[in-house]
């Protein structure tokens, strides 16, 4: 399973997604344009000292991301996409997930590109909310979506007994920009 943020605008939300990536061991893909620099202090702060554990990929555009993601599984990318949208689709709690799915989340201000939603309309997933509420916070949606998808596909959850041991590189003050993986 992989996490994709399309055109994220708020560094704190992306930092929270990076922390989730570290906690679950799932790769995090950011698709440009980004609304912040990878050197942003709020991005680093939200990811805390977990950046050494983040498998971070940054793509110039959706086409580059699509190419990289397509090579990460034998199953066709179109079958693996789960497009999280506040505007229709299948409820997160009724959707089926597979271990190699790609969970795609849109920007805070604009959501996912309309062309992507139109091309893969049957891949839309939404989180039920009350009438009169436009949307949920992106970091919350990513967290809820990832853990629900992992549970629903039967993936093993991270094992943790509540204890904490710092990662060997936690004190090294690693910047998010230092974690970007080279294009495949």
FENFENUR-V535123 format. One record per helix or strand of 3 or more residues. SS is the DSSP state (H for helix, E for strand). FROM is the first residue (numbers start at 1). TO is the last residue. If there is no record, write none. Layout:
<<SS;FROM;TO> <SS;FROM;TO>>
This chain:
<<E;2;6> <H;11;24> <E;27;31> <H;41;46> <H;51;53> <E;56;59> <H;62;70> <H;77;80> <E;81;84> <E;102;105> <H;114;119> <H;121;123> <E;124;126> <H;138;152> <H;170;172> <H;176;179>>
